[in-house]
């Protein structure tokens, strides 16, 4: 098994900085960024290589730090702008979009509810001013699965003087090889146990990445395993260290959940719209001998494309409406985001499935991008909140609104 060492250790900030000169987001560049990402997406998918140049492009366009809070010198972009960004990036290269999403979510969370040690966040922002500084929360473990379904992590932090020594394994660690900061969900070895998120910097001694990612979809995301062997973390570089009752920090608050649900769903709608674009071009170019005209002229293909277009337009409209409402502080909209993820991801998957069905062998040919879009869009089902949890909660709520009939 190939073992990769992480990027070089970033310099730590010795004192908090209030603001830094970050690149400003240029939303007018989104179409060009999408096209440039798309030009190499097939190559990275085929070889399962991390799209480093794609993150450089996203950073240069000011998109990677769009959600940094204004008090830190950032643009302070809200959820609606984030949905817009991830939709465009998802249509270009969803692996770039997914790791970008994780980074944007971290900055947005810090803007809403500060939790990072000031010096550590200042160091992240200083790195972000000069180059892409990718961040992700590593939470999933082989035995635990996702902590949102309950349970304590096996990854353990023990005291060593003023520091913590972190030991464990994280799986499905999206973008691991390119991260500058890894937010590791772990338990302490104390009695009583506490849980929290430990800030691990790339290049820390004892940290290594195992190349285990061999997925059907989002192959370029490099969601490999991360191994921690007594990785030293400064005593203050911990977020939310609490005694677990219902495992604080394992389940996101409503607004954080809405950012995840709507942002990631927008990414996969971008994938589906890339599939639609390829389909419509194919239908114009494909001229069967017996027909003597493009397939696009046939009523049944027009109707099918109309179904795809209507499905995607409806889902996209719902996402943007809810995201705008969440930005305005609408708590009902935040609570509806999980249901929108179910509707939006199903719309994306169904649309790409229909495109594959319409094109037959052409859609499943490796030389054509449709099979890649299909493999990528299926990954939308994996992300939290998953359909079964959302639908069970919605069902309980609906049933609770009507009292059980009496005998």
N, C-alpha and C positions, 0 to 999 in steps of 0.2 A: 504493500500500500504506500502510495506516495505521501510524504509528509512535507508540508510547506511551513516555513517560518513566516510570521506576520510581518507587515511593513515595519520600518525602523521606529523606535520609540520616539514619541513626540516630546518636545520640551514642555515641562510643567511650568505653569505660571506661578510665580512666587507670591503674587498678591492679586486680588480681584481687579478686573478692569470693567469699567462701566459700559464703555462703547468701543467698537472697532469699526474700521472702514470695510464693510462687506459689499460685495457686488450687488447691484440693485436688479430685481427681476425685470426682464424685458419680455413681456407677454406677447409682443408683436413677433418675436422670434420663434414662438412655439411651432408654427408650421414648418419652418426651416429645420429646427431641432428635430422634429419628428422625422422628416425625410432623411436627415443625416444619420440618425440612429437606425432607421429602417434599412439603410444601405448595407450595414454590417451585421444586422440581427441574425440573418440566416447562418453566417459564418460562425458567430459565437454560439449559436444553438447547436450547430453540427459538431463543433469541437469542444463544446462545454467549457468555453474560456470566458473569464471574467472581462466584461466590456469596459476596461479602464478608460479608454479614450472617450467613451460615452459619458462617463461621469465628469471628465474634464470639460466636455461641451456643456453639460447641464450646469456645472459650476460657473463657467465663463458667462453663461446667459443669466446668472443671478438667481437661478431657480432652486438650487440646492439649499439655500439659506433664506428662502422667501418667508418662512414662518418665524424667524428669529424675532423676539419681541422688540418693540421700539425703544424700550429703556436700555437695551443692549446695543442700540445702533442699527437694529435690523428693520426690515420693511413691515413686519407685523402682519403678514398676510393671514387671512382667515380661512375657514374651511371652504368657502365657495371658490376662492382663488386656488386652493390646493386641489380641489376636485378638477378644476380646469387644467392645472399643470399635469396631474397624473393621467388624465384622459388622453392628452396629447402624447405624453411619454409612453403610455401603454400601447398606443397605436404604432409607435416607432419601435421600441424594444422594451417589452414588459419586464425583463430582468433589470434594466436600468431603472424603470419606473418603480419596481418593488423596493429596491434598496433606497432609492430616493424617497419613497413614501415613508420608510422607517425613520430616516433622518429628519424629514419634515415633521413627522409626528413627535419626535423627541423635542425638537425646538418649540413646537407649538405647545406642548405640555408644560415646558419650562416657562413659557410666556404666560400661561394661564395660572399655574400653581407652582411657583419656584420651589425646587427641592434639591437641586444640585449644590454641592459645596461651591461657593462663589469662585474660589481660585481655579477649581477644576473646570467650571463652565467657561471662565475667562480663557483658559488654555485652549479649550475646544474652539471658541470663537476666533482666537488669534490664528489657529491653524486653518480655520475656515476662510479667513480673509485671503489667504495666499494660494490655497489649493483645495480640492475636494476633501472634506473631512467627514467620512461616513460613520454613522452611529446606528447601532441596533441593540434591542433588548434580547438577550439570550435566556429563554425561559424553559424550553421544552427539553425533556430528558428521556432516556430509553425506557425507564420504568414509570415515570410520572406521567408522561404524555404532556398535555397542556395544563398548566396550573389552574386555568379558569374552571376546570371541571373538579377541582378539589385536590387536596393532597399537599404534602410538604416536599420540597426539592431534596434530592440526595446530595447535591453540591453543598459542601460544608465550609464554613469559615471558622477558623480557630484563632484565638488571640496569640500574638507573639510580640510582647512588649506593647508599644502603642499601635502596632499594625495588625492587620488580619492576614492570614494565610489561607488562600482559597484553593480547594481541591474538588474536582468533579468532572463530569462530561456533559456537554450540551449538544443536542442533535438538531438538525434542520436549522442551522444557524445562518440565516440568509446573509449573503455578502461577506461571510467571515474573513475571507482572504484579503478583502480590501478595507476592512473597518479600521478606523483610527481609535475609537473607543468602543468597548464592549460592556454593556450593562447586564451584569450577571445576577440572576435571581438565585439566592442561596439562603441556607439556614445556618445559624451558629451552632457550635457544639456546647452551648451553655445549658443550664437547667434553671429556669425554663428556656426552651428554644425561642430564638427570635428569627424573623425572616426579613430580608431586605434586598435591595439592589446594590451590588458592589461595582464600582467604576474601575474597570481594568483597561489599561492603555496598551495599545498594540506594541509588540516587541518586549513585553514584560517577561523576565526570566520565568521559566516554567509553563509558559503559554505556547501551545502549538496547535496546528490545524491539520486534521486528517482528511484526506481527499476521499470522502465517502459518498458524495452526491452523485447519484446515477439515476436521475429522474427522467420520466418521459417528457414532462413539461418544464418550462422555465429553467432549462439546463444551464444557462449562462449566469444564473443567480448565485451559483456556487454555495449552496446551502449545506455546507460541510459540517462535520463534527468539530467541536472545540474542546480540547483537553486542557485542564488546569491542574498543575502539579505544584502545590504549595506556592501559588502565585501571590506575591506580596501586594497588598492594597493598603495605602495609608489609612490610619484609623478614622479619619474624618471623611473619607471618600465613599460614603455609603448614603443611599437615599431610602428613607422610610423604614428604618430598622425598628420593628415592632414585635411584641409578643403575639403569636398567632392565636386568634380566636377562630374567625372564619378565613384565616390566612390573609391578613391585610396586604394589599398590593397585588394579590393574585388576580383579582377581578377588577376591571377598569370601572371608573365612575361613568355616569351616563354620557357626559360630553366627550370624554376620551373614547368611549365605545362608539359614539357617533362619528368621530373623526376616522377611526379605523374602518368602520363599516362603509361609510360613504366614499372615503378616499380610495380604498381598495376596489370597491365595486366600480368606481369610475375608471380605474386602470383597466379592468377586464372589459368594460364597455368599449374602451379604446381598442383592445384586441379584436373584439367583434366587429367594430367599424372598419378596421384594416381588412378583415376578412370580407366584409361587404364590398369594400372598394375593389378588391381583387376579383370578386365574383362579377361585379357589374362590368369590369373591363373584359373579363373572359367571355361574358355573354355577348358583348359587342364584337369581339374578335373571332369567336367560333362560328364558322359558316359551314354547316354540314352540306355535303354534295347534294343530297336528296332534297334539301330545303332551299338551297340557293340564296339564303338570306341569313343574317346573324340570328342566333338564338334569342337575342334581346327583342326581336320582333314578335315572338310567340306570346300569346295571351297568358299561357300558364306560367311562363317565366316572369312575365311582368307582375302577375298576381303574387307569385312567391317572393319576389324582391320587395313588393309592396308590403307583404307581411313582415319581412325582416326590418324594413325601414320603419314601419309603424311601431314595432316592438321596441326597437332601439331608441327611437325618438321618445316614446313614452317613458322608458326607464331613465334616459338621460335627463328629461324634464323633471321627473320626480326627484332625482338626486340633486340637481341644482336648486330646486325649490326648497328642499329640506336643508341643504347646506347653507343657503342664504338665511333661512329661519334660525338655524342653530347659531350663526354668527350674530343674529339679532337678540339672542338670549331666550329663544322659544324652547322651553323644556319639553313640551309635547313633541316638537320636531325631533329633538335629540332621542326621545324614547321610541320614535317611529323609524329611526335609522336602521335598526336591526332587520325589521320587516322589509325595508327598502333594499337591503342587501340580498335577501332571499329573492325578491322580485327582479332586481337588477342582474344578479349573476345568472339566474335562470334565463332571463331574456338574452344575455350574452351567449350562454351555452347553446340554447335552442337555435339562435340565429346562425351560429357557426355550423351546428349540426345540419341545419337545413341547407346551408351553402354546400356542404360536403355532399349531401344527398342529391342536390341539383346537378353537380358536376361529375359525379361518378368517379371513374378512375383518375381523372384529371385532379380532383380534389385530394386524392390520397397519394399522388405522385410526389416523391421527395423534392423534385426540381421545382415544384410549385409551393408557394408559401401557405396555402390553405391548411395543409396537414399540420404545419407548425402552429398556426393560430388555434387549431382545434386542440392540440396537445396543451398549449399554454392556457387556453380559457378554462379547461377542466380543473386547473389548479385553484380556481376561484372558490371551489367547494371546501377547500381545506382550511381557509382562514377563519378565525374567530370573528363573530359568532357563527357557528355552523347551523345549518338548516334545522336539524332536529331540536337543538336548544331553543332557537327562535320560535319555531312553531309550537313547541310544548308550552313555552311561556305565554305566547299569544292565546293558545287554547285555554290555559288556566285562567287568564284574565277575562276572556269572553264568558267562560262558564261561571266565574265568580260574580259577574254582573247580574246574573239571574239566579235567584235562589232555587234550590232543588224543590220540586213539587212535593207537597205533603200528601200522605196517604188519605 
